Amino acid sequence: MSSSENSATDVINFFIDGQPVAAEPGWTILETARHHHIHIPTLCSHPAVTPWGSCRLCVVETRYGKRVQVIPSCLNPPVAELEVFTQSERVKNVRRWVLEMLLAECPASREIKKLAAAHGVTATRFAITDPEEECLRCGLCVAVCNEVVGVQALTFGSRGVKKVLETPYRVPNNACIGCGCCVSVCPTGALQKRLDTVRGDLSRRTGHGFAH
């Protein structure tokens, strides 16, 4: 059998919103949707880093036989003949709840407000603890610093609802090379204001193996 025949055999054929689509082995539902120009909203997914599904905005409804469930599309691969729905009532309801929670978690973010409004969400029923907060705590900045830049200048402190973005040992990190990758992937604009608290004293990097 030729390599082209092998490739055709490996393709996973399924449906998104009734449209036949094909996925390469290893693709997620979200990656397949993007490949076929089908929009699924997401905040924490970026092609440069490993997905970990923190925002849950990319949920879709799937049907396979008698099994129906709502799952994050960035973490789940398709199977043959799977039916995926990106705009079902269940999906829309979950997204509205997620967006309300995001409005409470990062109420100062213009990006979040704009995205929420696009889905018909203009207010939140959840308590706002910090009106100036912009950080979604999605982890994209931590992931890109670790996986792409390779300097691990960012991390998360605490857990659960108390989780906060910070530097290791809560001090400015001289391992930061000031590349701005964290700023470029931040979906809410929060990192632009926080970069100086992360990167420490630029003068201390010269001659210590860091970029300057």
C-alpha positions as CSV (number, residue, x, y, z in Angstrom):
1,M,0.0,0.0,0.0
2,S,1.3,3.4,-0.9
3,S,2.0,6.2,1.6
4,S,-0.9,8.2,0.2
5,E,-3.3,5.3,0.8
6,N,-2.0,4.9,4.3
7,S,-2.6,8.6,5.0
8,A,-6.1,8.4,3.6
9,T,-6.8,5.4,5.9
10,D,-5.6,7.3,9.0
11,V,-7.8,10.3,8.4
12,I,-10.7,10.5,10.9
13,N,-14.0,11.5,9.3
14,F,-16.7,13.0,11.5
15,F,-19.2,15.9,11.6
16,I,-19.1,19.4,13.0
17,D,-22.5,21.2,12.9
18,G,-23.6,18.7,10.3
19,Q,-20.6,19.4,8.0
20,P,-18.4,16.5,7.1
21,V,-14.8,17.1,8.2
22,A,-11.6,15.2,8.3
23,A,-9.0,15.2,11.0
24,E,-5.4,14.0,11.0
25,P,-4.3,11.6,13.7
26,G,-3.4,13.5,16.8
27,W,-5.6,16.5,16.1
28,T,-8.1,17.7,18.6
29,I,-11.7,18.7,17.8
30,L,-10.7,22.3,18.2
31,E,-7.7,21.9,15.8
32,T,-9.9,20.2,13.3
33,A,-12.5,23.0,13.5
34,R,-9.8,25.6,13.0
35,H,-8.5,23.7,10.0
36,H,-11.9,23.7,8.4
37,H,-12.5,27.4,9.3
38,I,-15.3,26.6,11.9
39,H,-15.2,29.1,14.7
40,I,-15.1,27.8,18.3
41,P,-14.3,30.6,20.9
42,T,-11.4,30.0,23.2
43,L,-9.1,32.0,25.4
44,C,-6.5,29.6,26.8
45,S,-5.6,27.7,23.6
46,H,-2.6,28.6,21.5
47,P,-1.0,26.5,18.8
48,A,2.5,27.1,20.2
49,V,1.9,25.4,23.6
50,T,0.3,22.2,25.0
51,P,-3.4,22.7,25.6
52,W,-4.7,22.2,29.2
53,G,-8.3,23.4,29.0
54,S,-8.3,26.0,31.8
55,C,-10.9,28.5,30.4
56,R,-13.6,25.9,29.3
57,L,-14.9,28.4,26.7
58,C,-14.3,26.0,23.8
59,V,-16.9,23.5,25.0
60,V,-18.9,21.6,22.4
61,E,-21.6,19.0,22.5
62,T,-20.8,15.6,21.1
63,R,-23.0,12.7,20.2
64,Y,-21.6,9.2,19.6
65,G,-24.3,6.6,19.4
66,K,-26.5,7.1,22.5
67,R,-23.8,9.0,24.4
68,V,-24.2,12.8,24.6
69,Q,-21.8,15.0,26.5
70,V,-20.4,18.6,26.7
71,I,-16.6,18.6,26.6
72,P,-13.7,21.0,26.0
73,S,-12.8,20.8,22.3
74,C,-9.1,21.7,22.9
75,L,-8.4,18.5,24.9
76,N,-10.5,15.9,23.1
77,P,-9.6,14.1,19.9
78,P,-12.4,13.1,17.5
79,V,-13.4,9.6,16.6
80,A,-14.9,8.3,13.3
81,E,-18.6,9.3,12.8
82,L,-18.6,11.5,15.9
83,E,-21.2,14.3,15.7
84,V,-20.0,17.7,17.2
85,F,-22.3,20.7,17.8
86,T,-20.7,24.1,18.5
87,Q,-23.9,26.1,18.8
88,S,-26.4,23.9,20.6
89,E,-28.5,25.2,23.5
90,R,-26.4,23.2,26.0
91,V,-23.2,24.7,24.6
92,K,-24.5,28.2,24.6
93,N,-25.7,27.9,28.2
94,V,-22.3,26.6,29.4
95,R,-20.5,29.4,27.5
96,R,-22.8,32.1,29.1
97,W,-22.0,30.7,32.6
98,V,-18.2,30.7,31.8
99,L,-18.3,34.2,30.5
100,E,-20.2,35.4,33.6
101,M,-17.5,33.8,35.8
102,L,-14.8,35.5,33.6
103,L,-16.5,38.9,34.0
104,A,-16.3,38.4,37.8
105,E,-12.7,37.1,37.7
106,C,-11.2,39.7,35.5
107,P,-13.7,42.6,35.3
108,A,-11.2,45.2,34.1
109,S,-10.3,43.3,30.9
110,R,-11.7,45.0,27.8
111,E,-11.2,41.8,25.8
112,I,-13.3,39.8,28.2
113,K,-16.1,42.4,28.2
114,K,-16.1,42.5,24.4
115,L,-16.1,38.7,24.0
116,A,-18.9,38.3,26.6
117,A,-21.0,41.0,24.9
118,A,-20.6,39.2,21.6
119,H,-22.3,36.2,23.3
120,G,-25.1,38.3,24.8
121,V,-23.5,38.5,28.3
122,T,-23.2,42.0,29.7
123,A,-23.4,41.4,33.4
124,T,-22.4,38.8,36.0
125,R,-24.3,37.3,38.9
126,F,-21.0,36.3,40.6
127,A,-19.2,38.4,43.2
128,I,-16.3,40.6,42.0
129,T,-13.5,40.6,44.5
130,D,-11.1,42.9,42.6
131,P,-12.5,45.5,40.2
132,E,-9.0,46.2,38.8
133,E,-8.2,42.6,37.9
134,E,-7.4,41.7,34.3
135,C,-5.7,38.4,34.6
136,L,-7.6,35.3,33.6
137,R,-5.1,32.9,35.1
138,C,-5.4,30.9,31.9
139,G,-1.7,29.8,32.1
140,L,-0.7,30.8,28.5
141,C,2.1,33.1,29.7
142,V,3.5,30.4,32.0
143,A,3.3,27.8,29.3
144,V,4.9,29.9,26.6
145,C,7.7,30.9,28.9
146,N,8.3,27.3,29.9
147,E,7.7,25.4,26.6
148,V,8.8,28.0,24.0
149,V,11.2,30.4,25.6
150,G,12.5,27.8,28.1
151,V,13.4,30.0,31.0
152,Q,10.6,29.4,33.4
153,A,10.4,33.0,34.6
154,L,6.7,32.7,35.5
155,T,4.7,30.3,37.6
156,F,1.4,30.0,39.6
157,G,1.3,30.4,43.3
158,S,-1.4,28.8,45.6
159,R,-4.2,26.7,44.2
160,G,-7.9,26.7,43.3
161,V,-9.6,30.1,43.6
162,K,-6.6,31.5,45.3
163,K,-4.3,30.7,42.4
164,V,-2.2,33.8,41.3
165,L,0.3,34.5,38.7
166,E,3.8,35.2,40.1
167,T,7.5,34.6,39.7
168,P,9.3,31.8,41.4
169,Y,9.9,32.7,45.1
170,R,7.8,35.9,44.5
171,V,10.8,38.0,43.5
172,P,11.6,39.7,40.1
173,N,13.2,37.0,37.9
174,N,16.5,37.7,36.3
175,A,16.0,34.7,34.1
176,C,13.4,36.6,32.2
177,I,14.9,37.7,28.9
178,G,12.3,40.4,28.2
179,C,11.2,38.7,25.0
180,G,7.6,39.7,25.4
181,C,6.2,36.3,24.4
182,C,4.0,36.2,27.5
183,V,2.6,39.6,26.5
184,S,1.9,38.5,23.0
185,V,-0.1,35.4,24.0
186,C,-2.0,37.0,26.9
187,P,-5.7,37.0,25.9
188,T,-6.8,39.8,28.3
189,G,-3.9,42.2,28.1
190,A,-3.0,41.7,31.8
191,L,0.7,40.9,31.2
192,Q,1.5,44.3,29.6
193,K,1.2,46.0,32.9
194,R,2.9,43.2,34.9
195,L,6.0,42.7,32.8
196,D,8.2,45.0,34.8
197,T,7.4,43.1,38.0
198,V,8.4,39.9,36.4
199,R,11.6,40.6,34.6
200,G,13.6,42.3,37.4
201,D,16.7,44.4,36.9
202,L,17.9,44.4,33.3
203,S,21.4,45.4,34.2
204,R,21.9,42.3,36.3
205,R,21.6,40.0,33.3
206,T,24.7,41.1,31.5
207,G,27.5,38.5,31.8
208,H,25.3,35.9,33.6
209,G,24.2,33.9,30.6
210,F,20.9,35.8,30.0
211,A,20.0,37.8,27.0
212,H,20.6,41.5,27.3
